[in-house]
Amino acid sequence: MTTKADVVAKFKELHKKQYIPRGYMISNVPDETSVKVFADADAAWCETYNQHASKYVNIRSLSVTVPLLGHIFKMKFERPLIMDHHSEFEEYFGFGGHCNGFNVNRTIARFPSTFDADVNIDELLLQTGPIDADYAKQAVILLALGGYVKYWNAIHEFEQWFVDVVGIPECKGFSESKELLARIFDVMKFEKME
């Protein structure tokens, strides 16, 4: 029988194996979801430079806070400001060649580039309660949202571990189905512009 200590061990194994100090993970937000989620008047987009998206034009960025397992995490969402006909921009936002399908509401979820070493993973993951689908999904979200890994294959491996080892089939395809993002959208708060 799998224990929460086993979950912590697997989490730390993935962090050790799949974390590098540079870069960050991104995930595209489906356009129809983006329109619904970010239509809120409190969403304060700011213009910023992001060399990963474009070396030539600025983009829009929005900071949010996300409560998870009793801790507040921060992440960003990014959108194009204007069209940029360079492959980095097209790939970052998921447009086709020559910005085919360009849309100023195209949104990318940008997970943190670093993790907070002061966050006690043991404390977060060893909280009382059963190892069920909800707990497993929160652990998977923590791996991404906390900036503990930089590769989606680490997230997929954790999901598959919960399926194969723990016996929680609801974890299969959790991140690819965009349920991971939907759970973040349900609880996130927009940071206000100052």
C-alpha positions as CSV (number, residue, x, y, z in Angstrom):
1,M,0.0,0.0,0.0
2,T,1.3,3.4,-1.0
3,T,1.8,6.0,1.8
4,K,2.1,9.8,1.6
5,A,5.8,9.3,2.4
6,D,6.0,7.4,-0.9
7,V,4.3,10.3,-2.6
8,V,6.8,12.8,-1.1
9,A,9.7,10.5,-2.2
10,K,8.5,10.3,-5.8
11,F,7.9,14.1,-5.8
12,K,11.5,14.7,-4.6
13,E,12.9,12.2,-7.1
14,L,11.2,14.0,-10.0
15,H,12.3,17.4,-8.7
16,K,15.9,16.2,-8.5
17,K,15.8,14.5,-11.9
18,Q,13.7,17.1,-13.9
19,Y,14.7,20.5,-12.5
20,I,17.2,22.9,-14.0
21,P,17.8,26.5,-12.9
22,R,16.9,28.2,-16.2
23,G,13.6,28.3,-18.1
24,Y,10.1,27.5,-17.2
25,M,7.2,25.4,-18.4
26,I,4.3,26.8,-20.4
27,S,0.9,25.5,-21.4
28,N,-1.5,26.9,-24.0
29,V,-4.9,27.9,-22.7
30,P,-7.6,26.9,-25.2
31,D,-8.9,30.1,-26.9
32,E,-12.5,29.6,-25.9
33,T,-11.4,29.1,-22.2
34,S,-9.2,32.1,-22.4
35,V,-12.1,34.4,-23.4
36,K,-14.2,33.2,-20.5
37,V,-11.5,33.2,-17.8
38,F,-9.8,36.5,-18.6
39,A,-12.8,38.6,-19.5
40,D,-12.9,39.7,-15.8
41,A,-12.4,43.5,-15.5
42,D,-10.0,42.9,-12.6
43,A,-7.4,41.3,-14.9
44,A,-4.7,43.9,-15.2
45,W,-2.4,43.0,-18.1
46,C,0.8,44.9,-18.4
47,E,3.2,45.3,-21.3
48,T,6.5,43.5,-20.8
49,Y,9.5,42.1,-22.6
50,N,10.0,38.3,-22.7
51,Q,13.0,37.1,-24.7
52,H,11.5,33.6,-24.9
53,A,8.4,34.9,-26.7
54,S,10.0,37.5,-28.9
55,K,13.3,39.5,-29.1
56,Y,11.5,42.1,-31.2
57,V,8.2,43.0,-29.6
58,N,6.7,43.2,-26.2
59,I,3.9,41.0,-25.0
60,R,1.2,41.3,-22.3
61,S,1.6,39.6,-19.0
62,L,-0.8,39.0,-16.0
63,S,0.3,37.9,-12.6
64,V,-2.0,35.7,-10.4
65,T,-1.8,34.0,-7.0
66,V,-3.0,30.4,-6.6
67,P,-3.7,28.9,-3.2
68,L,-2.8,25.2,-3.0
69,L,-2.5,22.9,0.0
70,G,-2.5,25.9,2.3
71,H,0.2,27.9,0.5
72,I,0.0,30.7,-2.0
73,F,1.9,30.3,-5.3
74,K,2.4,32.8,-8.1
75,M,2.3,32.3,-11.8
76,K,1.9,34.4,-15.0
77,F,-0.3,34.3,-18.0
78,E,0.9,35.9,-21.3
79,R,-0.7,37.1,-24.5
80,P,0.6,38.7,-27.7
81,L,0.4,42.5,-27.9
82,I,1.0,42.7,-31.7
83,M,2.0,40.2,-34.4
84,D,5.6,39.2,-34.8
85,H,6.6,37.1,-37.8
86,H,9.4,35.2,-36.1
87,S,9.4,31.5,-35.4
88,E,10.0,31.9,-31.7
89,F,6.9,34.0,-31.3
90,E,4.8,31.7,-33.4
91,E,6.0,28.6,-31.5
92,Y,5.6,30.3,-28.1
93,F,2.0,31.2,-28.7
94,G,1.2,28.2,-30.8
95,F,0.4,30.1,-34.0
96,G,1.1,28.6,-37.4
97,G,3.7,29.8,-39.8
98,H,3.4,33.5,-40.7
99,C,1.3,33.9,-37.6
100,N,-1.5,31.9,-39.1
101,G,-4.4,32.0,-36.6
102,F,-3.0,35.1,-34.8
103,N,-5.3,36.2,-32.0
104,V,-4.5,38.8,-29.4
105,N,-6.5,36.7,-26.8
106,R,-4.2,33.7,-27.3
107,T,-3.0,32.9,-23.8
108,I,-0.1,31.0,-22.4
109,A,0.1,29.8,-18.8
110,R,3.7,30.4,-17.6
111,F,4.7,28.3,-14.6
112,P,7.4,29.7,-12.2
113,S,11.0,29.6,-13.2
114,T,12.2,28.9,-9.7
115,F,10.9,27.1,-6.6
116,D,10.8,28.5,-3.1
117,A,13.3,26.5,-1.1
118,D,11.6,27.6,2.1
119,V,8.3,25.7,1.2
120,N,8.2,22.5,3.2
121,I,7.1,19.9,0.7
122,D,6.8,17.2,3.4
123,E,4.4,19.4,5.4
124,L,2.3,20.2,2.3
125,L,2.1,16.6,1.1
126,L,1.9,14.8,4.4
127,Q,-1.3,16.6,5.6
128,T,-4.0,14.4,7.0
129,G,-6.5,12.8,4.6
130,P,-6.7,9.9,2.2
131,I,-4.6,9.4,-0.9
132,D,-7.5,9.8,-3.4
133,A,-7.9,11.4,-6.8
134,D,-8.2,14.9,-5.4
135,Y,-5.0,14.6,-3.3
136,A,-3.1,13.0,-6.3
137,K,-4.1,15.9,-8.6
138,Q,-3.1,18.5,-6.0
139,A,0.3,16.8,-5.7
140,V,0.7,16.9,-9.5
141,I,-0.4,20.6,-9.6
142,L,2.2,21.3,-6.9
143,L,5.0,19.8,-8.9
144,A,4.2,22.3,-11.8
145,L,2.9,25.3,-9.9
146,G,5.7,25.3,-7.4
147,G,8.3,25.4,-10.2
148,Y,9.8,22.1,-9.0
149,V,10.3,20.7,-12.5
150,K,10.9,22.2,-15.9
151,Y,9.7,19.4,-18.2
152,W,6.2,18.2,-18.9
153,N,7.4,14.7,-19.0
154,A,8.0,14.9,-15.2
155,I,4.4,15.9,-14.8
156,H,3.3,13.0,-17.0
157,E,5.5,10.6,-15.1
158,F,4.0,11.6,-11.8
159,E,0.5,11.3,-13.2
160,Q,1.3,7.8,-14.5
161,W,2.9,6.8,-11.2
162,F,-0.4,7.7,-9.5
163,V,-2.2,5.5,-12.1
164,D,0.2,2.5,-12.1
165,V,1.5,2.4,-8.5
166,V,-1.2,4.0,-6.4
167,G,-4.2,2.9,-8.5
168,I,-5.8,6.3,-9.3
169,P,-6.9,6.1,-12.9
170,E,-8.4,9.6,-12.8
171,C,-4.8,11.0,-13.0
172,K,-4.3,9.6,-16.5
173,G,-4.1,12.6,-18.9
174,F,-4.8,15.1,-16.1
175,S,-2.5,17.8,-17.5
176,E,-3.1,17.1,-21.2
177,S,-6.9,17.4,-20.8
178,K,-6.3,20.9,-19.4
179,E,-8.0,19.8,-16.1
180,L,-4.8,21.0,-14.3
181,L,-5.3,24.5,-15.7
182,A,-9.1,24.4,-15.0
183,R,-8.3,23.7,-11.3
184,I,-5.9,26.7,-11.2
185,F,-8.6,28.9,-12.9
186,D,-11.1,27.9,-10.3
187,V,-9.1,29.3,-7.4
188,M,-6.6,31.9,-8.8
189,K,-6.8,35.6,-7.9
190,F,-5.7,38.3,-10.2
191,E,-2.9,40.6,-8.8
192,K,-3.9,44.2,-9.0
193,M,-1.9,46.8,-10.8
194,E,-0.3,49.4,-8.5
